[in-house]
Amino acid sequence: MNVRASLAVAILACGASANLRAADVPLEVAPSVLEAQAARAAVIERIAPTVVAIFGPDGGGGGSGVLISADGYAVTNFHVTDGCGDAMKCGLNDGKVYDAVIVGTDPVGDVALIKLLGRDDFPVAEFGDSDAVRPGDWCLAMGNPFLLAKSDFAPTVTYGLVSGTHRYQEPAGTFLEYTDCLQIDASVNPGNSGGPLFAADGADAGKLIGINGRISIKRGRVNSGAAYAISSNQVKYFLGHLRSGRALDHGTLNATVRTNFDGDVLFDRILDGSAAQIRGVKEGDELVAFAGRPIRSVNQFKNVLGVYPAGWPLPLTVRRGTETIDLIVRTRGLNRRTDLLKTVAPKPGPPPNDVVKPLLEKRPGYVNAHFNEVERDRVLASLGSALPAAGWRIAGADADGVEAEFTLSDRGVGLKLGANRFLQSLEDDAEVLNEPPGSGGLLFALRQWQLLRSGRTTDFADLHYVGTEPLDWDGPTVDVLEAENRGVVTHFYIEVGQDGTGMLRGFDSWQENRGAATEVRFDGDRLDGSLPVPSQMRVAAGGAPYRTFKFTTATVASGESE
Amino acid sequence: MIVAATLLACGLFAEDPAIEDAGVATSARAVTAETLPKVVKIFGAGGLRGLPAYGTGFLISPRGHVATAWNHVLDADPNILVVLDDGRRLTCKLLAADPSRGLAVLEPERDDLDLPHFDPATFAPAEAGARVLAFSNSYKVAGGDEPVAVQRAVISAVAELDARRGRNAAGIAGPVLILDAPTNNPGSAGGPIVDRRGSLVGIIGRELKNDATNVFVNYALPAEKIGETLTAMMEDDFVATSSASIALSGGPQPADLGALLVPDVVRRTPAYVELVQPDSPAAAAGLRAGDLIVLIDGELVPSIRLLRSRLAAVEPGEPVDLVVRRDGELVPLTVAVPEVEDLRDPPAELPRDRR
């Protein structure tokens, strides 16, 4: 390697023309330049082991990825895994090839999660905060452009500026939509897809800020200095869901917004039954803020929608005249489920080898059902031993001091509330009838809680892992399990600590429209005794508070009541 | 080593000891933050035949005068939409245009603004080797109210631009800044090039191809030489926008080719040929009375006014490609433009036959 020659090239490009007046003048490089170079080389050396070269099972096709956990989870583009199939071969810069298997996909956001196999000490890239990135920041794109790293899997490094942030890229093809992405001028080429974008300077140097996935080209497929990376924060928001082994969807409010000439963003059309409509948003309302961001353009609105999985709780602030209204909405899926599921069909190709086979389960509705079972069982196990399956009697009072007693049994769920009696039968032909008004179907919902906590999960028609979300937006991150029973869907929110112990923080239960769900949240210490349920239960329906109960006793009944 | 050296070449925007003492914010992030509020997106005419209906410009006065590249986007005059970096929208008119330099100045309707801007008196020189930042609305990436994109580049040469078809740097005479990065993309024209201090050193030119190599040329017009022109355009009513004087400001006219067009009576009179002089370049090329000229050098000419402007930017002595519509068919022609000494001076029309 001709070190002197390459240095001369570099300095020429820097414009230090004074040094080049005569060929025999020794090169002088400022110490700060050499320090910066050394620092940069050190960062690259540190992060290069986390970059994955992805190939199809027979070594063809391919793209790039980045490892994010020591047990082998790696992020890439959906359009990379879609081309490779469910089993892949992955090369790291240690020169070795690892088997890998598909875990979950986000066809709209063009993200996929895969798992490399064979080690539990993979090198890991650390997530940065892509919202803190500013135009003009330097960045490093790494990956396998043109599949150059076919021999030793050492990633290619390209370097450039962050050209723009919070870019919105129109949908391409059926699903694909790049929202809130980073625009960079570092060279990104075919094969870079799915590879990491790292911050290059400052305290965050070497942290993951994006996944490179798309470029603008002009006539003749000329790389024209504009590439786009999915923001690392979007990847973070989807990560829990990606572990669920499903094909994920992005959300919609089933409402359109428009900008007037003054730059206000107004709700234009709101579909009946949409989350926005049920929570009280009206056409003509001004959209002030969404998911904590001020909204000043339609693109900003689309950017917020695009970075969160469908169903996440998102705060929305609207202005109507002089009134400001804050509410929490949950988005619905953007695409028809049947369309999304077309993407999960097994790809033609060789059958998975013996390493991958035990970790790949193709079942209708799943990209890889194996990982859903892994996550579901992890969360169920975190709840500890099951509570007694016999009837429960939980007594206390609401915030106004009205006495309340819940009875949960196999035949029905009852509530004595002061002088009122409510009974929801659980007989086979029973309908949801005698529920407390304004509770949104609390009694049937409580039965789902009892089934989960007493270990009778086989009574559910279906129980699967959904992913993670922030409880009610500003609460702790919770794992979500979805149970289905007699047409009622329940989402259980379980906070799992570092030690693997989980606590059920609440659940939402709904029959037809999630916007009108019963929402139950648990607080306080658990009661002592044979039925250690939480001592406080807040109940709301469709976003409006119903009652808060404080419990004093909880017992397991021997017989059936009422 | 190659990798490290390349990074060295590109990555040291902030670390040149020569400029540390001034106390000026010189990191790429700081220069970008300071520059973006002075850059605007321009939305106007276009959208036909792949011509983008968007462009880039930059502010040159607190009142909101915008300097940009003179091109078809401005045909939307007097309803040119300018979007500031914070999303505010201004309706602008074309105040003045200088086809010979490929420059235009826009003026907003409202006059109550106090905006950050580049002072034309402080435009800076640029030399080969300088590291610069390029700002533009390329590909209309910044489609909403978000700021335009920034790219880094090095001025690799200050040289005459060798682009054929006579549209030398969109009409500019003299050297241009050749850049080492793909800065000239759809919508980039009119974007500012700034040095590491944030001083304006260039204006991104229209997309051009080097005809010898058939690759796109990435270049900018040197800012140093146009500050005075922009100031004059802003203050002195440099050139009236809708008069034919733009077209007559030099360069060939239809009469120099031996063609007479129909009377230019409305704003967008189609460019019909009324008469072709025998033994003229137009006649030699096969142009006939009744032809409608639709393209000149591949660009759409929806009006006589625009045909004159475009023709005026053609370099004398070079051939110009026309496409005419004749009997419902498109017919390509190549007309030899006379040398500069053979142009009519002062410009004049062919005599109209009086009967």
Interface residues (C-beta under 8 A of the other chain):
Chain A: M1 V3 S6 L7 V9 A10 I11 L12 A13 C14 G15 A16 S17 A30 S32 V33 A36 Q37 R40 A41 I44 R134 P135 G136 D137 W138 V157 Y159 G160 L161 V162 S163 G164 T165 H166 R167 Y168 Q169 Q183 D185 A200 S216 K218 V222 N223 S224 G225 A226 F261 G263 R296 S297 V298 N299 Q300
Chain B: M1 I2 V3 A4 A5 T6 L7 L8 A9 C10 G11 L12 F13 E15 D16 P17 S27 A28 R29 A30 V31 T32 A33 L36 G87 R88 R89 E127 A128 G129 A130 R131 L133 S138 Y139 V141 A142 G143 G144 D145 E146 P147 V148 A149 V150 Q151 R152 V154 I155 D180 A181 P182 T183 N185 P186 F216
